[in-house]
Amino acid sequence: MAAFHYNYAVICRVPQSISNRSVGSDNYPRGVDVDKARQEYETLREVLKSLDLNIIEMVEDDNYPDCCFVDDTTVVIGNTALIARPGHISRQGEVGEIRKVLVSDLLMNVVEIKNPKALLDGGDVLFTGKEIFVGVGKRTNEAGAQAVAETFPEYAVSMVNFEKCEALHLKDVFNMAGRSVMAVAPGPDVQTVLRQMQDVASYPYQVMQMDTRMATDMLFVNGHLIHHVRNEMGDKSYGILDEKILWPRHHIQMTELAKIGGTINSLVILITRTRNPKRIISNIQDEDLGYFTMWKRGPDSVPILN
Ligand SMILES: CN(C)C(=N)NCCC[C@H](N)C(=O)O
């Protein structure tokens, strides 16, 4: 199977309201340090920019304190985007702006979930490049997993029972670190889910066992691995990466956003956008779209397509 080369990354700025209104901020009575969270986000944005990606940066919306965690709002593979239905009610409205970006700017084939009972967080969907695993647990139910299977019939889609896992999202504890290397968090609850995945997997993966949860949070994009700085993930896990990952690595900090469940992978929607024969794009070619584009009213805003 050809390796995926992503050409777009959709990200969203960190809203001020994340400080004390995000899901999970109750655990931090002193609030999240928004300036620090924004620095973390900006560092990630700069790394993504260096990786041959067109960046679509959405302006934050204080009505949605978790809006920067864009990965939960959609599942995108190829030219198709399934709009998620976040399992936490406060997050369901986030999909509106994402839908607009996917439809109007990126001209994707956008699919809506039909079953009114379905719940789906993108953070529960792990696309390995070859097949899809959907964790059914705190935020995603079976009907949500079913919607993924119906939307992407060209891939094997396996539902894994994630209910007993302590983590909130599947991608808090499983992530791709390379083309067939899967990083796995420690803990018996995670190992139980891993066994389920191994039982149903259609392809062999090399399991890279990490020794901290945070060390598992990473993003593999265009042959590069973005992960945490050494002191955040622990020396042992860092040593594992040194030994196993022979492709370029980028080290960033994510401690502030992690306080409210944020991860590196949760901040990015990666897209491989090819020409879509069903929709006509006025004379503009991908190459003309600009290196750094801004959705909505940002000061550097550049219209992507018109
Ligand atoms: C793996 N992914 C996508 C995530 N970890 N998402 C972070 C969501 C955090 C937010 N406070 C929430 O509770 O929804």
The ligand as an SDF file (V2000), in Angstrom:
LIG
                    3D

 14 13  0  0  0  0  0  0  0  0999 V2000
   -7.0130   11.7810   21.4340 C   0  0  0  0  0  0  0  0  0  0  0  0
   -7.8370   12.9520   21.4710 N   0  0  0  0  0  0  0  0  0  0  0  0
   -8.4260   13.3970   20.2480 C   0  0  0  0  0  0  0  0  0  0  0  0
   -7.9900   13.6350   22.6220 C   0  0  0  0  0  0  0  0  0  0  0  0
   -7.2930   13.3140   23.5380 N   0  0  0  0  0  0  0  0  0  0  0  0
   -8.8320   14.6750   22.7050 N   0  0  0  0  0  0  0  0  0  0  0  0
   -8.7040   15.6420   23.7620 C   0  0  0  0  0  0  0  0  0  0  0  0
  -10.0200   16.1310   24.2620 C   0  0  0  0  0  0  0  0  0  0  0  0
   -9.9040   16.8900   25.5510 C   0  0  0  0  0  0  0  0  0  0  0  0
  -11.1690   17.6000   25.9710 C   0  0  0  0  0  0  0  0  0  0  0  0
  -10.9460   18.3190   27.1940 N   0  0  0  0  0  0  0  0  0  0  0  0
  -12.2970   16.6030   26.1800 C   0  0  0  0  0  0  0  0  0  0  0  0
  -12.4460   16.1040   27.2930 O   0  0  0  0  0  0  0  0  0  0  0  0
  -13.0420   16.3280   25.2560 O   0  0  0  0  0  0  0  0  0  0  0  0
  1  2  1  0
  2  3  1  0
  2  4  1  0
  4  5  2  0
  4  6  1  0
  6  7  1  0
  7  8  1  0
  8  9  1  0
  9 10  1  0
 10 11  1  0
 10 12  1  0
 12 13  2  0
 12 14  1  0
M  END
$$$$
